[in-house]
Amino acid sequence: MENKKNNRKIRDRDPQKAREMAQYENPIPSRELILEVMAEIGVPIKKNDLVSVLEIQEEELIFFEKRIRAMSREGQILINRKDVLCIATKLSLIAGRIQGHPDGFGFLIPDNKEDKDVFLSPREMSKVFNNDRAMIQVTGEDRKGRLEGTIIEVLERANNIIVGRVIQGNGVTIVAAEDKRINQDILIPYNLDLNAEEGQVVEVEITTQPSIREKPMGKIIKILGSYADSGIEIEIALRKHHLPYEFSKEAMNQANQYGSEIDPKEIAGRIDLRQLSLITIDGETARDFDDAVYAEPSKDGWRLIVAIADVSAYVNMGSNLDEEALERGNSVYFPRRVIPMLPESLSNGLCSLNPNVDRLCMVCDMNISDLGKVTSYTFYPSVMQSKARLTYTIADEILNKQNEELKEKYQHIYENLENLHSIFKLLFSQRKKRGALEFDSTETSIIFDANGKIDHIKPIYRNEAHRIIEECMLAANVCSAEFLQEKEVDALFRNHETPSEEKLETLRGFLIEFGLFLDGGNSPTVKHYGQLIKQISSRPDAHLLQTVVLRSMQQAVYSNQNKGHFGLAYESYTHFTSPIRRYPDLIVHRAIKAKIQKKKLKIKDIERLGEHCSGTERRADDATRDVESWLKCYFMQDKIGEIYEGTVSGVTGFGLFVELDGIFIEGLLHVTELGNDYFTFEKSKHAMVGERTHLSYRLGDRLKVKVVRVDMETSKIDLSLMNVNNGKSKKIKSRKDTNHFSKNKRVRKRK
């Protein structure tokens, strides 16, 4: 009897008792209490004995088993074959995710961010696939000083279906994964190959996962096609990067239930802006219009209205539709194809601010002074009607090229467009005063032929219309961030932290060779960076220096903690303006709407949500980059033997990446192609330097190269260097255009 009382006292001192009671009708011991009790016992304990110690009742047993299994999957505890439980940290075990390398080795990326990555040999990697979760034990250090480990247990298998290429020989069929971080080939039994042919791209269901004793095996479940098929590159990328690309029937039904027109009942309680000349300005191929803008003079300066599609009116938190939008995290834009975050009935229909139809929206209504400062703002739900769908080209033709035909056609919104132009100039002047960074970069667009292959690649130059919309969106995003902070509402901020000390040291070491210096010590401000960029802008090597400065920056991420936006020089910043295609924006909408409607909004695991959305953004970038690389390789297949001039766009330990003039495509000039010398990669100088000749190849150098090989399997283009003679390579002179590199290099910017 006394023992039962003591056990009950153990349950009563659960540090997370309140949390468990809030989430479950009949709460069981929390993970924290389980680990605490196991630590007090001090030795590994049988599962049944732990059940007794914690006084788990019969009706609780199934839920306790689930919790224990979840703790095992996440690497908190280890369960051996005798059902004995051990605390992972007591055994010096580290849980994390496997990151494979094409050369066969890999790393464990620990769940605990304070732990160092652990090197895994090819032998250890034979037990797992890339992205699996595992528990490892550190066994020592390798000769490079890296922690080295051995896999103790695989916690979670991440690859049940793999996309790959069929290889046949000697009566055996294997599939080589398209994801080169998966180094093992999958063996396909003869009766499970769907009669797939050599070279075809297929989907394989893994029937036997890799282990120390067994090679991976699988069965082909779908033949996707061959490399020559139009669109095959996207089919590969979707599966390689595990991008969700089909909506469930439940999600589709939820999206379609709203019909094609807004319900008049939804207008009640909203501020009616249908009389205003709101307009959308987007790219030529855009089909989902998130934002509309309107401006007019006021007695204190200007009124700017940014109206954003009210996606939260249709996507209810926790619904099937919401869960699938969250899983996607964002829309993915491939050349010629979009994988939307929401079904098209919403993304291109009810949630898209199409012209001349009523639409529900969330509005950021701002007052802007004659100096370009936002003096006040308010958020409210509204109903609107876009009066015109403009493209950036059309808007620029009207504003800056005085196209009389277009001015006449859009006479009904011309005044609004002029007002927006005036506000842009004021906002842009404040941007300069803040010192927000401006990099000279150009996006590129792939133009396809009738067969769905690249015809050519052309640059897309930003005009003033792009900047008008950008400044309006920035203003609304800043207001939303300030609102969330002032009201102390849980949501996601868009953070861009200051450069790390390591990157600052590397940057300064590089700049000093050019007689340049970045002020600000260990904490340079964006203005210090701006001063540096201004110094280099007129130099003939500006393209090189700008690229190195850009690469010293951190990547922007989502977080529930505000850490400011370094590049834009904002103390706080978030994403409010694109809820059709970004889940963080939808979260911000819900948070703002709940606050103004005096409702409580409970978002579970907001910190993990930020990490997830940052991860889906990176996943989308990786997938689109893969598709573009594949398409460019396909385009270059018949260019073998051709000679190009180009610019060194990247320097690595294994060679130089050279961007070829006019076609915006990169190829690799391997270190062995640089001449009769041993070349060493000097990271701080972004250069390869010959040991004997002291010949250096540096970022931004101009070279003449020949295309010697195109490998569709790895999406790589190999180059050889022209003008090589006895280890002395002749570089070609830089063009008079000092901004050649910055105009031709696509620099990805994330705001």
C-alpha positions, 0 to 999 in steps of 0.5 A: 500500500505504501509503495502505491502511495509513493508511486502516486507521488511520482506521478504527482511531481510530473514537471509537465503534468499541467501540459499533459492534463491540458492535452489528454483526458487521461494523462500518462507520465510525460517524457520528462518524468519518464527520463527523470525516473529512469535517471533516478533508478540509475541503471537500465530498466526492463519495460515491465518494471518501469510500468510498475514503478510509474503505476501505469494502469491497464487502460493506460498501457497502450498509450504508455507503449506508444510514448515509449516507442516515440521516445525510442524513435526520437533517440531519447531512449534505447530499447534492446532485444530483451525489452530493457530501456536505457537513457541514450545520453547515459550510453553516450549515444547521439540521435540525428539525421543521416546526410549522405555524400555521393562518394559513399561516406556521410555524416550524422547531423545531431538533433541537438544543435550544440553537438558536432556533426559525426563522420560516418565511413562508407561501411557505416553508410551501407546500413542506411540511406540518406535522410534516415534517422539513426542513433550513433556512438562516437568511436573517436576522431579521424585523421582530419580531426572529425568525430567518427562514429558507428551506427547503433540503431536506425530510428526511422527509415525516410526512404520507402519509395526511391526514384532512379535509373534502370541498369541491366547486365548479366541477367540482373536488374538494379536501380541507381538512385537519382539522389546521388546521396543514396550511394547503394544500388537497389537490387530488383528481383526479375519478377518485380521489374515491370519489364523496365528497360535499360536507362528508363527512370522508375519508381521503386518501392523498397522491400528490404532496407539496407543493413550490415547484413543485407543489400537494399532490395525493391520492386518497380512500381511505376515507369516514369519514362526516359531522359528524352521525355518532356517533363521527365526532369520535374517528375524526377525532382518531385520524387527525389526531393520528396515534394508532395505533388498530389492533393488528397480527395478530402483536401480537394473536396474542402477546396472545391466546396466554396464554389467559384464566387464568394459567399455574400454572407462572408462580406458581413463585418468586412470593410468594403473597398470595392469602389477603390481602384486597386490593381495587381502588378505581376509577371507575365506568366503569373496566375495566382495574384496575392496582392493588390495595391492602391494609393491616394494623397492625404492631408498628412502625406499619402495613404497606401493600401496593400490588400492581400488575399484572405486565404485564412477565410477558406483554409481552416486551421487543422483541416485536411486542406491546412495539413497538406498546405503545411506539409508543402510549406510553399508553392514550388515554381518549376520552368513550365510547371507549378506545384501549388501549396493550395489546390487551383480552385483556391490558388488560381480561383477564389484566393487569387485577386483576379480582375473585376471579381469580388474577393475577400482580403486582409488589408494593411492600410498605412499612412505615409509621410512626405518623408516616406515614413509609415506614421500609422497603420491598421489591419482589417478584413475587407472585400475588394475588386481589382480594377486591372491586372497589370504586368511589370512590363505594362506598368513600366511602359505606362510610367516611364516610356509614355506608351500612349496606347497603354495609357489610354487603355488603362486610363481608369487606373492611371491616377492610382499608378501615378500615386503608387509611383510617387509613394515608391520614390519616398519609400525608396529614399528611406530604404537608402537612408536605412542602408538596406543592401542593393546587389546588382543581379539579374534573374534568368528565364528559360525559353522552351521549344515545341518539344519542351526542351530549352531553346535559349535562356534570356535575362530578366531585368528588373524595372521600376514597376518591380520596385514599386511592388517590392517597396509596398510589400516591404512596408506591409511586412514591416507593419505586420511584424510591428503589430505582432510584437506590440500585441505579443502574438505568436507567429513567425518572423523572417530573420536575416541575422548578421554574418558570422565571425568566421565569414567576416574573418574570411571576407576581410582576409579577401578584401585586404588584398584589394586595399579594402576594409569592412568597418564595424569590428565583429558586429558590422551594421548594414550601413558598414556593408553599404559603404563597402558596396559603394566603394567597390561599385565603380571598380573594374573588379566590382563583379568579383567583390560583390559576389564575395560580399554576398556570399558572406551573408547568412541565409534568411529563415523563419522563427518564432523569435524576432532577430531582425533582418540584416539585409533589409535593415529592419529591426523586425520583419515578417512575411504577410503578403503571399499566403497563397504560396507561403505557409508562414504568411498564412500563419501571420494572417491568422495571428493578426485576424485573431487579435483584431477579432479578440479571439485566442489563437493557439499554435502548437510547436511554433518553434518547430513550425518555423524550422519546418517552413525554412526546410520546405523553402530550402527543399523547393530551392534544391528541387528547382535548381536540380531541374534547371541544371538538368535542362541546361545539361540537355541543352548542352548535349549537342554543344560538345567541342564548342568553345566559349568565353566565360567568367569564373563563378565559383572556386572549390577544392576540385576545380572552377565553375565557369559561367559561359557567356550568352547562355547563362550556363555553368560548367566545371573546369576540373583542377586537373585541367588547369595546367602542368602544376599542382593547384591548391585551393585557397578558400580565403582568396577564392582562388586556385594557386599553382605550387610551382608556377604560382599561377592563380585562377580567381573568382571573376577571372575571364577564361576561354574554355571548351565543352568536352563532356555532358553527363545527364546522370549527374547533371554536370558539364565538363570543360577544358581550358584553352590556351594552356601551354607548359603550365602557363595559361593565358587568361582573356582580358576582361570586357570593358563592361565592368559589371559583366559578372553581376549582369550575367550571374543569377544571384538568389536573394531571399527576403 
